[in-house]
Amino acid sequence: MKTYITNRFEVLSEWISANLGSPNAFLIACAIVALWALSGPIFGFSDTWQLVINTGTTIVTFLMVFLLQNTGNRTIEQLQDRLREVEAINREVLAELRALRAENAPRPVLREAA
């Protein structure tokens, strides 16, 4: 059950991250703020009118923190996996270079004793 929830959360967070990180999402957010601001005179710039935007932005910010943390964690894991791959390749290349150096190293010349 835990794996199912984790996988679903990862799929959802990837989808949300991809879509909310787009220019269209930014334009929609700007439109919402503009509509809220334009509705000010209708509601008399009341405390409730201000509370609507404050509550909305607080909830969105709260939820985005978890999505950003999840995205960051996945990115770090992918980076660490890639670094492990590079480290393994580096070890192989160093071993090959050492073997080549050993093959091409000058061998001492043996002299005959007179």
C-alpha atoms as one frame of an Amber mdcrd trajectory, in Angstrom:
protein
   0.000   0.000   0.000   2.831   2.366   0.881   4.516   1.789  -2.482   1.233
   2.421  -4.294   0.751   5.736  -2.509   4.385   6.732  -3.046   4.206   5.935
  -6.764   0.931   7.815  -7.179   2.344  10.812  -5.325   5.439  10.829  -7.514
   3.369  10.649 -10.698   1.086  13.414  -9.455   3.970  15.600  -8.302   5.770
  15.193 -11.644   2.611  16.161 -13.510   1.934  19.161 -11.255   5.567  20.290
 -11.381   5.605  20.105 -15.161   2.332  21.966 -15.544   2.663  24.556 -12.792
   6.159  25.431 -13.929   4.891  26.555 -17.294   4.278  30.081 -18.616   0.585
  29.255 -18.997   0.264  28.484 -15.284   1.930  31.802 -14.483  -0.488  33.644
 -16.764  -3.444  31.895 -15.109  -2.157  32.885 -11.674  -1.755  36.485 -12.843
  -5.310  36.419 -14.219  -6.659  35.146 -10.901  -4.898  37.950  -9.023  -6.145
  40.502 -11.566  -9.738  39.237 -11.228  -9.419  39.356  -7.464  -8.089  42.925
  -7.618 -10.845  43.999 -10.024 -13.469  42.505  -7.719 -12.277  44.772  -4.892
 -14.747  47.581  -5.568 -17.626  45.085  -5.840 -16.878  43.741  -2.366 -15.919
  47.127  -0.963 -12.312  46.085  -0.345 -13.608  44.318   2.758 -11.635  42.179
   5.172 -13.293  39.090   3.720 -12.197  40.134   0.218  -8.587  40.402   1.442
  -8.892  37.143   3.367  -9.804  35.283   0.179  -6.503  36.036  -1.559  -4.460
  35.610   1.619  -5.985  32.199   2.334  -5.671  31.062  -1.277  -2.028  32.016
  -1.585  -1.187  30.499   1.793  -2.747  27.156   0.880  -1.080  27.073  -2.539
   2.294  27.966  -1.000   1.909  25.286   1.677   1.167  22.582  -0.905   3.899
  23.722  -3.290   6.519  23.313  -0.549   5.850  19.573  -0.489   5.933  19.298
  -4.256   9.180  21.249  -4.477  10.747  19.086  -1.767   9.708  15.931  -3.619
  11.061  17.255  -6.901  14.323  18.250  -5.215  14.699  14.842  -3.589  14.164
  13.056  -6.914  16.638  15.351  -8.637  19.272  14.695  -5.978  18.735  10.928
  -6.249  19.113  11.060 -10.034  22.251  13.164  -9.714  23.764  10.755  -7.206
  23.001   7.798  -9.480  24.658   9.595 -12.392  27.708  10.431 -10.278  28.016
   6.766  -9.270  27.976   5.824 -12.965  30.648   8.399 -13.773  32.745   7.185
 -10.846  32.574   3.592 -12.105  33.573   4.689 -15.609  36.411   6.733 -14.126
  37.717   3.689 -12.249  37.676   1.617 -15.453  39.523   4.290 -17.422  42.140
   4.680 -14.697  42.705   0.922 -14.633  43.167   0.900 -18.414  45.592   3.834
 -18.266  47.632   2.145 -15.546  47.751  -1.055 -17.590  48.936   0.872 -20.666
  51.541   2.691 -18.629  52.809  -0.597 -17.224  53.086  -2.061 -20.732  54.955
   0.938 -22.114  57.217   1.504 -19.132  60.911   1.269 -19.985  62.315  -2.056
 -18.891  65.679  -2.121 -17.195  68.481  -3.346 -19.429  70.388  -6.247 -17.983
  74.129  -6.051 -18.346  76.390  -8.990 -18.497  79.005  -9.196 -15.841  82.492
  -9.290 -17.300
